[in-house]
């Protein structure tokens, strides 16, 4: 009776496939016709357990046991679907095996994709967290450095800063540039007249702050600024955690 109803719906000898749990209209279309886009053709019909034609608007809620039917002339012939496979039971049994294989393949790829996304997300967040932590450490070190450098230069009863200062934090390079210049009419610090004094003060303050993760670099000049380059030794920090 299903074959007769389906034959009227598809206007010709019909080939039917019994819908399995997890099947979708697009998957059934691909399995029977070789294309994902035939589900809304007039000759592609799905009938329920009472041989009633299911409206195409309900194709997103298919039930196991229903049947999808197409004219036998529309059945795709591929190496995995011989031309002799034109009866309902053969199509159904072959469809079950293909559905299982497709489900396993889809599930495997989905699992791999989810795992990759999780790993990338974890690595990305961990990398971002480390960069923010390094930036905070370098900024705090730079602020303490400037305070210690300026402290002996402050004059009693004077609220004006003894030096101008800027901090340039570059987390991706684990680099900090402490930039100092004389404030007001002062001449110190500068590398023209006081290179040895600036070098001494920089070394003294780095030792005073006692943060072995911060390695001081060479002094350089940039316009009016004395630039003291420092680097964050990430390997030393990792060794200290072990």
MODELLER restraints for C-alpha pairs under 7 A, 6 or more apart:
rsr = mdl.restraints
at = mdl.atoms
rsr.add(forms.Gaussian(group=physical.xy_distance, feature=features.Distance(at['CA:2:A'], at['CA:51:A']), mean=5.30, stdev=0.5))
rsr.add(forms.Gaussian(group=physical.xy_distance, feature=features.Distance(at['CA:3:A'], at['CA:14:A']), mean=6.49, stdev=0.5))
rsr.add(forms.Gaussian(group=physical.xy_distance, feature=features.Distance(at['CA:5:A'], at['CA:51:A']), mean=6.45, stdev=0.5))
rsr.add(forms.Gaussian(group=physical.xy_distance, feature=features.Distance(at['CA:6:A'], at['CA:14:A']), mean=6.31, stdev=0.5))
rsr.add(forms.Gaussian(group=physical.xy_distance, feature=features.Distance(at['CA:6:A'], at['CA:69:A']), mean=6.15, stdev=0.5))
rsr.add(forms.Gaussian(group=physical.xy_distance, feature=features.Distance(at['CA:7:A'], at['CA:13:A']), mean=5.51, stdev=0.5))
rsr.add(forms.Gaussian(group=physical.xy_distance, feature=features.Distance(at['CA:7:A'], at['CA:14:A']), mean=5.18, stdev=0.5))
rsr.add(forms.Gaussian(group=physical.xy_distance, feature=features.Distance(at['CA:9:A'], at['CA:43:A']), mean=6.93, stdev=0.5))
rsr.add(forms.Gaussian(group=physical.xy_distance, feature=features.Distance(at['CA:9:A'], at['CA:45:A']), mean=6.88, stdev=0.5))
rsr.add(forms.Gaussian(group=physical.xy_distance, feature=features.Distance(at['CA:10:A'], at['CA:43:A']), mean=4.53, stdev=0.5))
rsr.add(forms.Gaussian(group=physical.xy_distance, feature=features.Distance(at['CA:10:A'], at['CA:44:A']), mean=6.88, stdev=0.5))
rsr.add(forms.Gaussian(group=physical.xy_distance, feature=features.Distance(at['CA:10:A'], at['CA:70:A']), mean=6.20, stdev=0.5))
rsr.add(forms.Gaussian(group=physical.xy_distance, feature=features.Distance(at['CA:10:A'], at['CA:71:A']), mean=5.93, stdev=0.5))
rsr.add(forms.Gaussian(group=physical.xy_distance, feature=features.Distance(at['CA:12:A'], at['CA:71:A']), mean=5.69, stdev=0.5))
rsr.add(forms.Gaussian(group=physical.xy_distance, feature=features.Distance(at['CA:13:A'], at['CA:71:A']), mean=5.60, stdev=0.5))
rsr.add(forms.Gaussian(group=physical.xy_distance, feature=features.Distance(at['CA:13:A'], at['CA:72:A']), mean=5.94, stdev=0.5))
rsr.add(forms.Gaussian(group=physical.xy_distance, feature=features.Distance(at['CA:14:A'], at['CA:69:A']), mean=5.98, stdev=0.5))
rsr.add(forms.Gaussian(group=physical.xy_distance, feature=features.Distance(at['CA:14:A'], at['CA:70:A']), mean=5.36, stdev=0.5))
rsr.add(forms.Gaussian(group=physical.xy_distance, feature=features.Distance(at['CA:14:A'], at['CA:71:A']), mean=4.46, stdev=0.5))
rsr.add(forms.Gaussian(group=physical.xy_distance, feature=features.Distance(at['CA:14:A'], at['CA:72:A']), mean=5.37, stdev=0.5))
rsr.add(forms.Gaussian(group=physical.xy_distance, feature=features.Distance(at['CA:15:A'], at['CA:69:A']), mean=5.42, stdev=0.5))
rsr.add(forms.Gaussian(group=physical.xy_distance, feature=features.Distance(at['CA:15:A'], at['CA:70:A']), mean=5.51, stdev=0.5))
rsr.add(forms.Gaussian(group=physical.xy_distance, feature=features.Distance(at['CA:15:A'], at['CA:71:A']), mean=6.05, stdev=0.5))
rsr.add(forms.Gaussian(group=physical.xy_distance, feature=features.Distance(at['CA:15:A'], at['CA:72:A']), mean=5.38, stdev=0.5))
rsr.add(forms.Gaussian(group=physical.xy_distance, feature=features.Distance(at['CA:15:A'], at['CA:86:A']), mean=6.15, stdev=0.5))
rsr.add(forms.Gaussian(group=physical.xy_distance, feature=features.Distance(at['CA:15:A'], at['CA:87:A']), mean=6.06, stdev=0.5))
rsr.add(forms.Gaussian(group=physical.xy_distance, feature=features.Distance(at['CA:15:A'], at['CA:88:A']), mean=5.65, stdev=0.5))
rsr.add(forms.Gaussian(group=physical.xy_distance, feature=features.Distance(at['CA:16:A'], at['CA:67:A']), mean=6.09, stdev=0.5))
rsr.add(forms.Gaussian(group=physical.xy_distance, feature=features.Distance(at['CA:16:A'], at['CA:68:A']), mean=5.39, stdev=0.5))
rsr.add(forms.Gaussian(group=physical.xy_distance, feature=features.Distance(at['CA:16:A'], at['CA:69:A']), mean=4.14, stdev=0.5))
rsr.add(forms.Gaussian(group=physical.xy_distance, feature=features.Distance(at['CA:16:A'], at['CA:70:A']), mean=6.59, stdev=0.5))
rsr.add(forms.Gaussian(group=physical.xy_distance, feature=features.Distance(at['CA:16:A'], at['CA:88:A']), mean=4.85, stdev=0.5))
rsr.add(forms.Gaussian(group=physical.xy_distance, feature=features.Distance(at['CA:17:A'], at['CA:67:A']), mean=5.36, stdev=0.5))
rsr.add(forms.Gaussian(group=physical.xy_distance, feature=features.Distance(at['CA:17:A'], at['CA:68:A']), mean=5.21, stdev=0.5))
rsr.add(forms.Gaussian(group=physical.xy_distance, feature=features.Distance(at['CA:17:A'], at['CA:69:A']), mean=6.41, stdev=0.5))
rsr.add(forms.Gaussian(group=physical.xy_distance, feature=features.Distance(at['CA:17:A'], at['CA:88:A']), mean=5.80, stdev=0.5))
rsr.add(forms.Gaussian(group=physical.xy_distance, feature=features.Distance(at['CA:17:A'], at['CA:91:A']), mean=5.72, stdev=0.5))
rsr.add(forms.Gaussian(group=physical.xy_distance, feature=features.Distance(at['CA:17:A'], at['CA:92:A']), mean=4.74, stdev=0.5))
rsr.add(forms.Gaussian(group=physical.xy_distance, feature=features.Distance(at['CA:18:A'], at['CA:65:A']), mean=5.74, stdev=0.5))
rsr.add(forms.Gaussian(group=physical.xy_distance, feature=features.Distance(at['CA:18:A'], at['CA:66:A']), mean=5.90, stdev=0.5))
rsr.add(forms.Gaussian(group=physical.xy_distance, feature=features.Distance(at['CA:18:A'], at['CA:67:A']), mean=4.52, stdev=0.5))
rsr.add(forms.Gaussian(group=physical.xy_distance, feature=features.Distance(at['CA:18:A'], at['CA:68:A']), mean=6.58, stdev=0.5))
rsr.add(forms.Gaussian(group=physical.xy_distance, feature=features.Distance(at['CA:18:A'], at['CA:92:A']), mean=5.45, stdev=0.5))
rsr.add(forms.Gaussian(group=physical.xy_distance, feature=features.Distance(at['CA:19:A'], at['CA:64:A']), mean=5.03, stdev=0.5))
rsr.add(forms.Gaussian(group=physical.xy_distance, feature=features.Distance(at['CA:19:A'], at['CA:65:A']), mean=5.40, stdev=0.5))
rsr.add(forms.Gaussian(group=physical.xy_distance, feature=features.Distance(at['CA:19:A'], at['CA:66:A']), mean=5.41, stdev=0.5))
rsr.add(forms.Gaussian(group=physical.xy_distance, feature=features.Distance(at['CA:19:A'], at['CA:67:A']), mean=5.56, stdev=0.5))
rsr.add(forms.Gaussian(group=physical.xy_distance, feature=features.Distance(at['CA:19:A'], at['CA:68:A']), mean=6.93, stdev=0.5))
rsr.add(forms.Gaussian(group=physical.xy_distance, feature=features.Distance(at['CA:20:A'], at['CA:64:A']), mean=4.77, stdev=0.5))
rsr.add(forms.Gaussian(group=physical.xy_distance, feature=features.Distance(at['CA:20:A'], at['CA:65:A']), mean=6.63, stdev=0.5))
rsr.add(forms.Gaussian(group=physical.xy_distance, feature=features.Distance(at['CA:21:A'], at['CA:64:A']), mean=5.21, stdev=0.5))
rsr.add(forms.Gaussian(group=physical.xy_distance, feature=features.Distance(at['CA:24:A'], at['CA:62:A']), mean=6.96, stdev=0.5))
rsr.add(forms.Gaussian(group=physical.xy_distance, feature=features.Distance(at['CA:25:A'], at['CA:39:A']), mean=6.27, stdev=0.5))
rsr.add(forms.Gaussian(group=physical.xy_distance, feature=features.Distance(at['CA:25:A'], at['CA:59:A']), mean=6.21, stdev=0.5))
rsr.add(forms.Gaussian(group=physical.xy_distance, feature=features.Distance(at['CA:26:A'], at['CA:36:A']), mean=4.86, stdev=0.5))
rsr.add(forms.Gaussian(group=physical.xy_distance, feature=features.Distance(at['CA:26:A'], at['CA:37:A']), mean=6.67, stdev=0.5))
rsr.add(forms.Gaussian(group=physical.xy_distance, feature=features.Distance(at['CA:26:A'], at['CA:39:A']), mean=6.46, stdev=0.5))
rsr.add(forms.Gaussian(group=physical.xy_distance, feature=features.Distance(at['CA:27:A'], at['CA:36:A']), mean=6.51, stdev=0.5))
rsr.add(forms.Gaussian(group=physical.xy_distance, feature=features.Distance(at['CA:29:A'], at['CA:35:A']), mean=6.00, stdev=0.5))
rsr.add(forms.Gaussian(group=physical.xy_distance, feature=features.Distance(at['CA:29:A'], at['CA:36:A']), mean=5.36, stdev=0.5))
rsr.add(forms.Gaussian(group=physical.xy_distance, feature=features.Distance(at['CA:29:A'], at['CA:37:A']), mean=6.96, stdev=0.5))
rsr.add(forms.Gaussian(group=physical.xy_distance, feature=features.Distance(at['CA:29:A'], at['CA:38:A']), mean=5.92, stdev=0.5))
rsr.add(forms.Gaussian(group=physical.xy_distance, feature=features.Distance(at['CA:29:A'], at['CA:39:A']), mean=5.98, stdev=0.5))
rsr.add(forms.Gaussian(group=physical.xy_distance, feature=features.Distance(at['CA:30:A'], at['CA:36:A']), mean=4.65, stdev=0.5))
rsr.add(forms.Gaussian(group=physical.xy_distance, feature=features.Distance(at['CA:31:A'], at['CA:95:A']), mean=6.82, stdev=0.5))
rsr.add(forms.Gaussian(group=physical.xy_distance, feature=features.Distance(at['CA:32:A'], at['CA:75:A']), mean=5.66, stdev=0.5))
rsr.add(forms.Gaussian(group=physical.xy_distance, feature=features.Distance(at['CA:32:A'], at['CA:76:A']), mean=6.10, stdev=0.5))
rsr.add(forms.Gaussian(group=physical.xy_distance, feature=features.Distance(at['CA:33:A'], at['CA:74:A']), mean=6.23, stdev=0.5))
rsr.add(forms.Gaussian(group=physical.xy_distance, feature=features.Distance(at['CA:33:A'], at['CA:75:A']), mean=5.13, stdev=0.5))
rsr.add(forms.Gaussian(group=physical.xy_distance, feature=features.Distance(at['CA:33:A'], at['CA:76:A']), mean=4.59, stdev=0.5))
rsr.add(forms.Gaussian(group=physical.xy_distance, feature=features.Distance(at['CA:34:A'], at['CA:76:A']), mean=5.62, stdev=0.5))
rsr.add(forms.Gaussian(group=physical.xy_distance, feature=features.Distance(at['CA:38:A'], at['CA:44:A']), mean=6.85, stdev=0.5))
rsr.add(forms.Gaussian(group=physical.xy_distance, feature=features.Distance(at['CA:40:A'], at['CA:56:A']), mean=6.80, stdev=0.5))
rsr.add(forms.Gaussian(group=physical.xy_distance, feature=features.Distance(at['CA:43:A'], at['CA:70:A']), mean=5.99, stdev=0.5))
rsr.add(forms.Gaussian(group=physical.xy_distance, feature=features.Distance(at['CA:43:A'], at['CA:71:A']), mean=6.89, stdev=0.5))
rsr.add(forms.Gaussian(group=physical.xy_distance, feature=features.Distance(at['CA:44:A'], at['CA:69:A']), mean=6.22, stdev=0.5))
rsr.add(forms.Gaussian(group=physical.xy_distance, feature=features.Distance(at['CA:44:A'], at['CA:70:A']), mean=5.15, stdev=0.5))
rsr.add(forms.Gaussian(group=physical.xy_distance, feature=features.Distance(at['CA:45:A'], at['CA:53:A']), mean=6.78, stdev=0.5))
rsr.add(forms.Gaussian(group=physical.xy_distance, feature=features.Distance(at['CA:45:A'], at['CA:68:A']), mean=5.79, stdev=0.5))
rsr.add(forms.Gaussian(group=physical.xy_distance, feature=features.Distance(at['CA:45:A'], at['CA:69:A']), mean=5.39, stdev=0.5))
rsr.add(forms.Gaussian(group=physical.xy_distance, feature=features.Distance(at['CA:45:A'], at['CA:70:A']), mean=6.54, stdev=0.5))
rsr.add(forms.Gaussian(group=physical.xy_distance, feature=features.Distance(at['CA:46:A'], at['CA:53:A']), mean=5.86, stdev=0.5))
rsr.add(forms.Gaussian(group=physical.xy_distance, feature=features.Distance(at['CA:46:A'], at['CA:54:A']), mean=5.50, stdev=0.5))
rsr.add(forms.Gaussian(group=physical.xy_distance, feature=features.Distance(at['CA:46:A'], at['CA:67:A']), mean=5.52, stdev=0.5))
rsr.add(forms.Gaussian(group=physical.xy_distance, feature=features.Distance(at['CA:46:A'], at['CA:68:A']), mean=4.28, stdev=0.5))
rsr.add(forms.Gaussian(group=physical.xy_distance, feature=features.Distance(at['CA:46:A'], at['CA:69:A']), mean=6.11, stdev=0.5))
rsr.add(forms.Gaussian(group=physical.xy_distance, feature=features.Distance(at['CA:47:A'], at['CA:53:A']), mean=4.33, stdev=0.5))
rsr.add(forms.Gaussian(group=physical.xy_distance, feature=features.Distance(at['CA:47:A'], at['CA:54:A']), mean=5.31, stdev=0.5))
rsr.add(forms.Gaussian(group=physical.xy_distance, feature=features.Distance(at['CA:47:A'], at['CA:66:A']), mean=5.87, stdev=0.5))
rsr.add(forms.Gaussian(group=physical.xy_distance, feature=features.Distance(at['CA:47:A'], at['CA:67:A']), mean=5.39, stdev=0.5))
rsr.add(forms.Gaussian(group=physical.xy_distance, feature=features.Distance(at['CA:47:A'], at['CA:68:A']), mean=6.48, stdev=0.5))
rsr.add(forms.Gaussian(group=physical.xy_distance, feature=features.Distance(at['CA:48:A'], at['CA:54:A']), mean=6.41, stdev=0.5))
rsr.add(forms.Gaussian(group=physical.xy_distance, feature=features.Distance(at['CA:48:A'], at['CA:66:A']), mean=4.61, stdev=0.5))
rsr.add(forms.Gaussian(group=physical.xy_distance, feature=features.Distance(at['CA:48:A'], at['CA:67:A']), mean=6.54, stdev=0.5))
rsr.add(forms.Gaussian(group=physical.xy_distance, feature=features.Distance(at['CA:49:A'], at['CA:65:A']), mean=6.72, stdev=0.5))
rsr.add(forms.Gaussian(group=physical.xy_distance, feature=features.Distance(at['CA:49:A'], at['CA:66:A']), mean=5.61, stdev=0.5))
rsr.add(forms.Gaussian(group=physical.xy_distance, feature=features.Distance(at['CA:72:A'], at['CA:86:A']), mean=6.75, stdev=0.5))
rsr.add(forms.Gaussian(group=physical.xy_distance, feature=features.Distance(at['CA:77:A'], at['CA:83:A']), mean=5.43, stdev=0.5))
rsr.add(forms.Gaussian(group=physical.xy_distance, feature=features.Distance(at['CA:85:A'], at['CA:91:A']), mean=6.38, stdev=0.5))
rsr.add(forms.Gaussian(group=physical.xy_distance, feature=features.Distance(at['CA:131:A'], at['CA:171:A']), mean=5.55, stdev=0.5))
rsr.add(forms.Gaussian(group=physical.xy_distance, feature=features.Distance(at['CA:131:A'], at['CA:172:A']), mean=6.73, stdev=0.5))
rsr.add(forms.Gaussian(group=physical.xy_distance, feature=features.Distance(at['CA:134:A'], at['CA:171:A']), mean=6.20, stdev=0.5))
rsr.add(forms.Gaussian(group=physical.xy_distance, feature=features.Distance(at['CA:134:A'], at['CA:174:A']), mean=6.85, stdev=0.5))
rsr.add(forms.Gaussian(group=physical.xy_distance, feature=features.Distance(at['CA:135:A'], at['CA:169:A']), mean=6.43, stdev=0.5))
rsr.add(forms.Gaussian(group=physical.xy_distance, feature=features.Distance(at['CA:135:A'], at['CA:171:A']), mean=5.29, stdev=0.5))
rsr.add(forms.Gaussian(group=physical.xy_distance, feature=features.Distance(at['CA:138:A'], at['CA:169:A']), mean=6.79, stdev=0.5))
rsr.add(forms.Gaussian(group=physical.xy_distance, feature=features.Distance(at['CA:138:A'], at['CA:176:A']), mean=6.16, stdev=0.5))
rsr.add(forms.Gaussian(group=physical.xy_distance, feature=features.Distance(at['CA:139:A'], at['CA:169:A']), mean=6.68, stdev=0.5))
rsr.add(forms.Gaussian(group=physical.xy_distance, feature=features.Distance(at['CA:142:A'], at['CA:167:A']), mean=6.64, stdev=0.5))
rsr.add(forms.Gaussian(group=physical.xy_distance, feature=features.Distance(at['CA:142:A'], at['CA:178:A']), mean=6.33, stdev=0.5))
rsr.add(forms.Gaussian(group=physical.xy_distance, feature=features.Distance(at['CA:145:A'], at['CA:205:A']), mean=6.50, stdev=0.5))
rsr.add(forms.Gaussian(group=physical.xy_distance, feature=features.Distance(at['CA:148:A'], at['CA:205:A']), mean=6.65, stdev=0.5))
rsr.add(forms.Gaussian(group=physical.xy_distance, feature=features.Distance(at['CA:150:A'], at['CA:162:A']), mean=5.87, stdev=0.5))
rsr.add(forms.Gaussian(group=physical.xy_distance, feature=features.Distance(at['CA:150:A'], at['CA:163:A']), mean=6.44, stdev=0.5))
rsr.add(forms.Gaussian(group=physical.xy_distance, feature=features.Distance(at['CA:153:A'], at['CA:162:A']), mean=5.90, stdev=0.5))
rsr.add(forms.Gaussian(group=physical.xy_distance, feature=features.Distance(at['CA:154:A'], at['CA:162:A']), mean=5.65, stdev=0.5))
rsr.add(forms.Gaussian(group=physical.xy_distance, feature=features.Distance(at['CA:161:A'], at['CA:183:A']), mean=6.65, stdev=0.5))
rsr.add(forms.Gaussian(group=physical.xy_distance, feature=features.Distance(at['CA:162:A'], at['CA:183:A']), mean=5.60, stdev=0.5))
rsr.add(forms.Gaussian(group=physical.xy_distance, feature=features.Distance(at['CA:163:A'], at['CA:180:A']), mean=6.46, stdev=0.5))
rsr.add(forms.Gaussian(group=physical.xy_distance, feature=features.Distance(at['CA:163:A'], at['CA:181:A']), mean=5.67, stdev=0.5))
rsr.add(forms.Gaussian(group=physical.xy_distance, feature=features.Distance(at['CA:163:A'], at['CA:182:A']), mean=4.86, stdev=0.5))
rsr.add(forms.Gaussian(group=physical.xy_distance, feature=features.Distance(at['CA:163:A'], at['CA:183:A']), mean=4.56, stdev=0.5))
rsr.add(forms.Gaussian(group=physical.xy_distance, feature=features.Distance(at['CA:164:A'], at['CA:180:A']), mean=5.63, stdev=0.5))
rsr.add(forms.Gaussian(group=physical.xy_distance, feature=features.Distance(at['CA:164:A'], at['CA:181:A']), mean=5.04, stdev=0.5))
rsr.add(forms.Gaussian(group=physical.xy_distance, feature=features.Distance(at['CA:164:A'], at['CA:182:A']), mean=6.02, stdev=0.5))
rsr.add(forms.Gaussian(group=physical.xy_distance, feature=features.Distance(at['CA:164:A'], at['CA:183:A']), mean=5.36, stdev=0.5))
rsr.add(forms.Gaussian(group=physical.xy_distance, feature=features.Distance(at['CA:165:A'], at['CA:179:A']), mean=5.45, stdev=0.5))
rsr.add(forms.Gaussian(group=physical.xy_distance, feature=features.Distance(at['CA:165:A'], at['CA:180:A']), mean=4.63, stdev=0.5))
rsr.add(forms.Gaussian(group=physical.xy_distance, feature=features.Distance(at['CA:165:A'], at['CA:181:A']), mean=6.48, stdev=0.5))
rsr.add(forms.Gaussian(group=physical.xy_distance, feature=features.Distance(at['CA:166:A'], at['CA:178:A']), mean=6.19, stdev=0.5))
rsr.add(forms.Gaussian(group=physical.xy_distance, feature=features.Distance(at['CA:166:A'], at['CA:179:A']), mean=5.01, stdev=0.5))
rsr.add(forms.Gaussian(group=physical.xy_distance, feature=features.Distance(at['CA:166:A'], at['CA:180:A']), mean=6.72, stdev=0.5))
rsr.add(forms.Gaussian(group=physical.xy_distance, feature=features.Distance(at['CA:167:A'], at['CA:177:A']), mean=5.87, stdev=0.5))
rsr.add(forms.Gaussian(group=physical.xy_distance, feature=features.Distance(at['CA:167:A'], at['CA:178:A']), mean=5.00, stdev=0.5))
rsr.add(forms.Gaussian(group=physical.xy_distance, feature=features.Distance(at['CA:167:A'], at['CA:179:A']), mean=6.18, stdev=0.5))
rsr.add(forms.Gaussian(group=physical.xy_distance, feature=features.Distance(at['CA:168:A'], at['CA:176:A']), mean=5.77, stdev=0.5))
rsr.add(forms.Gaussian(group=physical.xy_distance, feature=features.Distance(at['CA:168:A'], at['CA:177:A']), mean=4.98, stdev=0.5))
rsr.add(forms.Gaussian(group=physical.xy_distance, feature=features.Distance(at['CA:168:A'], at['CA:178:A']), mean=6.62, stdev=0.5))
rsr.add(forms.Gaussian(group=physical.xy_distance, feature=features.Distance(at['CA:169:A'], at['CA:175:A']), mean=6.18, stdev=0.5))
rsr.add(forms.Gaussian(group=physical.xy_distance, feature=features.Distance(at['CA:169:A'], at['CA:176:A']), mean=4.70, stdev=0.5))
rsr.add(forms.Gaussian(group=physical.xy_distance, feature=features.Distance(at['CA:169:A'], at['CA:177:A']), mean=6.51, stdev=0.5))
rsr.add(forms.Gaussian(group=physical.xy_distance, feature=features.Distance(at['CA:170:A'], at['CA:176:A']), mean=6.18, stdev=0.5))
rsr.add(forms.Gaussian(group=physical.xy_distance, feature=features.Distance(at['CA:174:A'], at['CA:231:A']), mean=5.65, stdev=0.5))
rsr.add(forms.Gaussian(group=physical.xy_distance, feature=features.Distance(at['CA:174:A'], at['CA:232:A']), mean=5.07, stdev=0.5))
rsr.add(forms.Gaussian(group=physical.xy_distance, feature=features.Distance(at['CA:175:A'], at['CA:230:A']), mean=5.84, stdev=0.5))
rsr.add(forms.Gaussian(group=physical.xy_distance, feature=features.Distance(at['CA:175:A'], at['CA:231:A']), mean=4.56, stdev=0.5))
rsr.add(forms.Gaussian(group=physical.xy_distance, feature=features.Distance(at['CA:175:A'], at['CA:232:A']), mean=6.31, stdev=0.5))
rsr.add(forms.Gaussian(group=physical.xy_distance, feature=features.Distance(at['CA:176:A'], at['CA:229:A']), mean=5.84, stdev=0.5))
rsr.add(forms.Gaussian(group=physical.xy_distance, feature=features.Distance(at['CA:176:A'], at['CA:230:A']), mean=5.04, stdev=0.5))
rsr.add(forms.Gaussian(group=physical.xy_distance, feature=features.Distance(at['CA:176:A'], at['CA:231:A']), mean=6.11, stdev=0.5))
rsr.add(forms.Gaussian(group=physical.xy_distance, feature=features.Distance(at['CA:177:A'], at['CA:227:A']), mean=6.23, stdev=0.5))
rsr.add(forms.Gaussian(group=physical.xy_distance, feature=features.Distance(at['CA:177:A'], at['CA:228:A']), mean=5.67, stdev=0.5))
rsr.add(forms.Gaussian(group=physical.xy_distance, feature=features.Distance(at['CA:177:A'], at['CA:229:A']), mean=4.56, stdev=0.5))
rsr.add(forms.Gaussian(group=physical.xy_distance, feature=features.Distance(at['CA:177:A'], at['CA:230:A']), mean=6.24, stdev=0.5))
rsr.add(forms.Gaussian(group=physical.xy_distance, feature=features.Distance(at['CA:178:A'], at['CA:227:A']), mean=5.67, stdev=0.5))
rsr.add(forms.Gaussian(group=physical.xy_distance, feature=features.Distance(at['CA:178:A'], at['CA:228:A']), mean=5.05, stdev=0.5))
rsr.add(forms.Gaussian(group=physical.xy_distance, feature=features.Distance(at['CA:178:A'], at['CA:229:A']), mean=6.37, stdev=0.5))
rsr.add(forms.Gaussian(group=physical.xy_distance, feature=features.Distance(at['CA:179:A'], at['CA:225:A']), mean=5.76, stdev=0.5))
rsr.add(forms.Gaussian(group=physical.xy_distance, feature=features.Distance(at['CA:179:A'], at['CA:226:A']), mean=5.54, stdev=0.5))
rsr.add(forms.Gaussian(group=physical.xy_distance, feature=features.Distance(at['CA:179:A'], at['CA:227:A']), mean=4.59, stdev=0.5))
rsr.add(forms.Gaussian(group=physical.xy_distance, feature=features.Distance(at['CA:179:A'], at['CA:228:A']), mean=6.39, stdev=0.5))
rsr.add(forms.Gaussian(group=physical.xy_distance, feature=features.Distance(at['CA:180:A'], at['CA:225:A']), mean=5.39, stdev=0.5))
rsr.add(forms.Gaussian(group=physical.xy_distance, feature=features.Distance(at['CA:180:A'], at['CA:226:A']), mean=5.12, stdev=0.5))
rsr.add(forms.Gaussian(group=physical.xy_distance, feature=features.Distance(at['CA:180:A'], at['CA:227:A']), mean=6.58, stdev=0.5))
rsr.add(forms.Gaussian(group=physical.xy_distance, feature=features.Distance(at['CA:181:A'], at['CA:189:A']), mean=5.87, stdev=0.5))
rsr.add(forms.Gaussian(group=physical.xy_distance, feature=features.Distance(at['CA:181:A'], at['CA:190:A']), mean=6.89, stdev=0.5))
rsr.add(forms.Gaussian(group=physical.xy_distance, feature=features.Distance(at['CA:181:A'], at['CA:224:A']), mean=6.09, stdev=0.5))
rsr.add(forms.Gaussian(group=physical.xy_distance, feature=features.Distance(at['CA:181:A'], at['CA:225:A']), mean=4.89, stdev=0.5))
rsr.add(forms.Gaussian(group=physical.xy_distance, feature=features.Distance(at['CA:181:A'], at['CA:226:A']), mean=6.15, stdev=0.5))
rsr.add(forms.Gaussian(group=physical.xy_distance, feature=features.Distance(at['CA:182:A'], at['CA:188:A']), mean=5.20, stdev=0.5))
rsr.add(forms.Gaussian(group=physical.xy_distance, feature=features.Distance(at['CA:182:A'], at['CA:189:A']), mean=5.60, stdev=0.5))
rsr.add(forms.Gaussian(group=physical.xy_distance, feature=features.Distance(at['CA:189:A'], at['CA:198:A']), mean=6.38, stdev=0.5))
rsr.add(forms.Gaussian(group=physical.xy_distance, feature=features.Distance(at['CA:190:A'], at['CA:226:A']), mean=6.16, stdev=0.5))
rsr.add(forms.Gaussian(group=physical.xy_distance, feature=features.Distance(at['CA:191:A'], at['CA:221:A']), mean=6.96, stdev=0.5))
rsr.add(forms.Gaussian(group=physical.xy_distance, feature=features.Distance(at['CA:191:A'], at['CA:226:A']), mean=6.84, stdev=0.5))
rsr.add(forms.Gaussian(group=physical.xy_distance, feature=features.Distance(at['CA:213:A'], at['CA:232:A']), mean=5.50, stdev=0.5))
rsr.add(forms.Gaussian(group=physical.xy_distance, feature=features.Distance(at['CA:213:A'], at['CA:233:A']), mean=4.87, stdev=0.5))
rsr.add(forms.Gaussian(group=physical.xy_distance, feature=features.Distance(at['CA:213:A'], at['CA:234:A']), mean=7.00, stdev=0.5))
rsr.add(forms.Gaussian(group=physical.xy_distance, feature=features.Distance(at['CA:213:A'], at['CA:236:A']), mean=6.17, stdev=0.5))
rsr.add(forms.Gaussian(group=physical.xy_distance, feature=features.Distance(at['CA:213:A'], at['CA:237:A']), mean=6.21, stdev=0.5))
rsr.add(forms.Gaussian(group=physical.xy_distance, feature=features.Distance(at['CA:214:A'], at['CA:230:A']), mean=6.32, stdev=0.5))
rsr.add(forms.Gaussian(group=physical.xy_distance, feature=features.Distance(at['CA:214:A'], at['CA:231:A']), mean=5.53, stdev=0.5))
rsr.add(forms.Gaussian(group=physical.xy_distance, feature=features.Distance(at['CA:214:A'], at['CA:232:A']), mean=4.73, stdev=0.5))
rsr.add(forms.Gaussian(group=physical.xy_distance, feature=features.Distance(at['CA:214:A'], at['CA:233:A']), mean=6.10, stdev=0.5))
rsr.add(forms.Gaussian(group=physical.xy_distance, feature=features.Distance(at['CA:215:A'], at['CA:230:A']), mean=5.47, stdev=0.5))
rsr.add(forms.Gaussian(group=physical.xy_distance, feature=features.Distance(at['CA:215:A'], at['CA:231:A']), mean=5.10, stdev=0.5))
rsr.add(forms.Gaussian(group=physical.xy_distance, feature=features.Distance(at['CA:215:A'], at['CA:232:A']), mean=6.34, stdev=0.5))
rsr.add(forms.Gaussian(group=physical.xy_distance, feature=features.Distance(at['CA:215:A'], at['CA:233:A']), mean=6.75, stdev=0.5))
rsr.add(forms.Gaussian(group=physical.xy_distance, feature=features.Distance(at['CA:216:A'], at['CA:229:A']), mean=6.09, stdev=0.5))
rsr.add(forms.Gaussian(group=physical.xy_distance, feature=features.Distance(at['CA:216:A'], at['CA:230:A']), mean=4.26, stdev=0.5))
rsr.add(forms.Gaussian(group=physical.xy_distance, feature=features.Distance(at['CA:216:A'], at['CA:231:A']), mean=6.35, stdev=0.5))
rsr.add(forms.Gaussian(group=physical.xy_distance, feature=features.Distance(at['CA:217:A'], at['CA:228:A']), mean=6.70, stdev=0.5))
rsr.add(forms.Gaussian(group=physical.xy_distance, feature=features.Distance(at['CA:217:A'], at['CA:229:A']), mean=4.95, stdev=0.5))
rsr.add(forms.Gaussian(group=physical.xy_distance, feature=features.Distance(at['CA:217:A'], at['CA:230:A']), mean=5.32, stdev=0.5))
rsr.add(forms.Gaussian(group=physical.xy_distance, feature=features.Distance(at['CA:218:A'], at['CA:228:A']), mean=6.52, stdev=0.5))
rsr.add(forms.Gaussian(group=physical.xy_distance, feature=features.Distance(at['CA:218:A'], at['CA:229:A']), mean=6.36, stdev=0.5))
rsr.add(forms.Gaussian(group=physical.xy_distance, feature=features.Distance(at['CA:219:A'], at['CA:226:A']), mean=6.96, stdev=0.5))
rsr.add(forms.Gaussian(group=physical.xy_distance, feature=features.Distance(at['CA:219:A'], at['CA:227:A']), mean=5.74, stdev=0.5))
rsr.add(forms.Gaussian(group=physical.xy_distance, feature=features.Distance(at['CA:219:A'], at['CA:228:A']), mean=4.97, stdev=0.5))
rsr.add(forms.Gaussian(group=physical.xy_distance, feature=features.Distance(at['CA:219:A'], at['CA:229:A']), mean=6.79, stdev=0.5))
rsr.add(forms.Gaussian(group=physical.xy_distance, feature=features.Distance(at['CA:220:A'], at['CA:226:A']), mean=6.02, stdev=0.5))
rsr.add(forms.Gaussian(group=physical.xy_distance, feature=features.Distance(at['CA:220:A'], at['CA:227:A']), mean=5.16, stdev=0.5))
rsr.add(forms.Gaussian(group=physical.xy_distance, feature=features.Distance(at['CA:220:A'], at['CA:228:A']), mean=6.76, stdev=0.5))
rsr.add(forms.Gaussian(group=physical.xy_distance, feature=features.Distance(at['CA:221:A'], at['CA:227:A']), mean=5.76, stdev=0.5))
